[in-house]
């Protein structure tokens, strides 16, 4: 997959009306600080198009990136330990829920989990919730360059176990530094675009 054009087309806040797009949408979900912006930038071949931040909880909107006028990457707000009030967290949750329930073009959800840690309670909840909504998420194990290669399978197994992930569900280790996993993610996107 060759990314020729990238355009941040729509930014939706808590009260915004979600756009009714006609192109396929691929959503990215994960807890704050899991490396979601780095993954999206890596896929788009852009250094810092999606804003990365050392401060968790920076993405407080749903961001729609038009890719090649062919599909959308939809960046959902991070969940988890961002230093925000419970009220705002609840609103973000509602916003994500509204998106998952109303998007007519959503083809696939990528759920990002930090490979260095077992899935958190929030990760497990998000995974189950996506499945209950009728989707089979593709799990991306981010920050793969932060562990020894010899430890990779052990960590992937821990994620599978933690999520109770069936063997046939896709789990891709990814590194924003080395671009490990990028081609596999492109392959998933292309499969959906062909189907």
C-alpha positions as CSV (number, residue, x, y, z in Angstrom):
1,X,0.0,0.0,0.0
2,X,1.5,3.4,-1.0
3,X,0.2,6.4,0.9
4,X,0.3,9.3,-1.6
5,X,-2.0,11.8,0.1
6,X,-3.0,12.5,3.7
7,X,-5.6,15.1,4.8
8,X,-6.9,15.7,8.3
9,X,-10.5,16.2,7.1
10,X,-12.8,16.3,10.1
11,X,-12.2,16.8,13.9
12,X,-15.2,15.9,16.1
13,X,-15.5,17.0,19.7
14,X,-17.9,15.7,22.4
15,X,-20.9,17.5,21.0
16,X,-20.0,17.4,17.2
17,X,-22.2,15.6,14.7
18,X,-20.2,12.8,13.2
19,X,-19.6,13.0,9.4
20,X,-21.5,10.6,7.1
21,X,-18.6,9.5,5.0
22,X,-18.9,7.3,1.9
23,X,-15.3,5.9,2.1
24,X,-14.3,2.9,4.2
25,X,-13.2,3.8,7.8
26,X,-10.6,2.0,9.9
27,X,-10.6,3.1,13.6
28,X,-7.7,3.1,16.0
29,X,-8.5,2.6,19.7
30,X,-6.2,2.2,22.7
31,X,-5.4,3.6,26.1
32,X,-3.6,7.0,26.4
33,X,0.1,6.8,25.8
34,X,0.0,3.4,24.0
35,X,1.6,4.9,20.9
36,X,-1.6,5.5,18.8
37,X,-0.4,8.7,17.1
38,X,3.0,7.2,16.4
39,X,1.3,4.2,14.8
40,X,-0.9,6.4,12.6
41,X,2.1,8.6,11.6
42,X,4.1,5.4,10.8
43,X,1.3,4.1,8.6
44,X,0.9,7.5,6.9
45,X,4.7,7.9,6.4
46,X,4.5,11.3,8.2
47,X,6.7,12.4,11.0
48,X,4.2,14.2,13.2
49,X,0.9,14.6,11.3
50,X,-1.1,12.9,14.1
51,X,-0.1,14.8,17.2
52,X,2.1,12.7,19.6
53,X,2.5,13.8,23.1
54,X,4.3,12.8,26.3
55,X,1.1,13.8,28.1
56,X,-1.5,11.0,28.0
57,X,-5.0,11.9,27.0
58,X,-4.0,14.5,24.3
59,X,-6.4,13.2,21.7
60,X,-9.8,14.4,23.0
61,X,-11.5,14.4,19.7
62,X,-12.3,11.9,17.0
63,X,-9.9,12.7,14.1
64,X,-10.7,11.6,10.5
65,X,-7.6,11.3,8.2
66,X,-8.5,11.0,4.5
67,X,-5.9,8.6,3.0
68,X,-5.4,8.7,-0.8
69,X,-9.1,9.7,-1.2
70,X,-9.7,6.0,-0.7
71,X,-10.3,5.4,3.0
72,X,-10.2,7.1,6.4
73,X,-8.1,6.5,9.4
74,X,-10.2,7.4,12.4
75,X,-8.3,8.2,15.5
76,X,-10.4,7.7,18.6
77,X,-9.7,9.4,22.0
78,X,-7.4,7.4,24.2
79,X,-8.9,5.8,27.3
80,X,-7.3,5.0,30.7
81,X,-5.2,7.0,33.0
82,X,-5.3,10.4,31.4
83,X,-5.4,13.1,34.2
84,X,-9.0,14.2,33.4
85,X,-12.1,14.1,35.5
86,X,-14.4,11.1,35.5
87,X,-17.0,13.3,33.9
88,X,-14.8,13.9,30.9
89,X,-13.7,10.3,30.7
90,X,-17.4,9.3,30.7
91,X,-18.0,11.8,27.8
92,X,-15.1,10.3,25.8
93,X,-16.5,6.9,26.4
94,X,-19.9,8.0,25.1
95,X,-18.2,9.6,22.1
96,X,-16.4,6.4,21.2
97,X,-19.6,4.4,21.7
98,X,-21.6,6.8,19.5
99,X,-19.0,6.4,16.8
100,X,-19.0,2.6,16.9
101,X,-22.8,2.5,16.9
102,X,-23.4,5.1,14.1
103,X,-20.6,4.8,11.6
104,X,-22.0,3.0,8.5
105,X,-18.5,2.8,6.9
106,X,-16.5,1.3,9.8
107,X,-14.7,-1.8,8.4
108,X,-12.2,-2.7,11.1
109,X,-11.0,-1.6,14.5
110,X,-7.4,-1.7,15.4
111,X,-7.0,-2.1,19.2
112,X,-3.6,-1.1,20.5
113,X,-2.0,-2.8,23.5
114,X,1.5,-1.9,24.9
115,X,3.5,-5.1,24.3
116,X,5.5,-4.5,27.5
117,X,2.5,-5.0,29.8
118,X,-0.3,-7.4,30.3
119,X,-3.6,-6.0,29.0
120,X,-5.1,-3.7,31.6
121,X,-8.7,-3.9,32.8
122,X,-9.6,-1.1,30.5
123,X,-8.0,-2.9,27.5
124,X,-10.0,-6.1,28.3
125,X,-13.2,-4.1,28.7
126,X,-12.6,-2.3,25.4
127,X,-11.8,-5.5,23.6
128,X,-15.0,-7.3,24.9
129,X,-17.1,-4.2,24.1
130,X,-15.8,-4.1,20.4
131,X,-16.5,-7.8,20.1
132,X,-20.0,-7.4,21.6
133,X,-20.6,-4.7,18.9
134,X,-20.0,-7.3,16.2
135,X,-16.5,-6.4,15.3
136,X,-13.4,-8.7,15.3
137,X,-10.6,-6.2,16.3
138,X,-7.1,-6.5,15.0
139,X,-4.8,-6.3,18.0
140,X,-1.6,-4.2,17.5
141,X,1.1,-4.8,20.1
142,X,2.9,-1.5,20.1
143,X,6.4,-0.6,21.2
144,X,7.9,-3.9,20.0
145,X,11.3,-2.4,19.8
146,X,11.3,-1.8,23.6
147,X,11.6,-5.5,24.4
148,X,14.3,-8.1,23.5
149,X,13.5,-10.1,20.4
150,X,13.9,-13.3,22.4
151,X,11.0,-12.1,24.6
152,X,8.6,-11.3,21.8
153,X,6.6,-14.5,21.7
154,X,6.3,-14.6,25.5
155,X,4.8,-11.0,25.5
156,X,2.5,-11.8,22.5
157,X,1.3,-14.9,24.4
158,X,0.6,-12.7,27.5
159,X,-1.6,-10.4,25.4
160,X,-3.5,-13.3,23.9
161,X,-4.1,-14.8,27.3
162,X,-5.0,-11.5,28.9
163,X,-7.6,-10.7,26.3
164,X,-8.7,-14.4,25.9
165,X,-8.0,-13.8,22.2
166,X,-8.9,-16.7,19.9
167,X,-5.9,-18.1,17.9
168,X,-7.5,-17.0,14.6
169,X,-7.7,-13.4,15.6
170,X,-4.9,-11.2,14.2
171,X,-2.2,-10.0,16.6
172,X,0.6,-7.9,15.0
173,X,3.7,-6.6,16.9
174,X,4.5,-3.1,15.8
175,X,7.3,-0.7,16.3
176,X,7.1,3.0,15.3
177,X,10.9,3.1,15.4
178,X,11.8,0.2,13.2
179,X,8.4,0.0,11.2
180,X,8.1,-3.7,12.2
181,X,4.5,-4.7,11.5
182,X,3.7,-1.9,9.1
183,X,3.5,-4.2,6.0
184,X,1.2,-6.6,7.9
185,X,-1.2,-3.7,8.8
186,X,-1.2,-2.6,5.2
187,X,-2.1,-6.1,4.2
188,X,-5.1,-6.1,6.6
189,X,-6.2,-2.8,5.2
190,X,-5.9,-4.0,1.6
191,X,-7.9,-7.2,2.4
192,X,-10.8,-5.1,3.7
193,X,-10.6,-2.7,0.7
194,X,-10.7,-5.7,-1.7
195,X,-13.6,-7.4,0.0
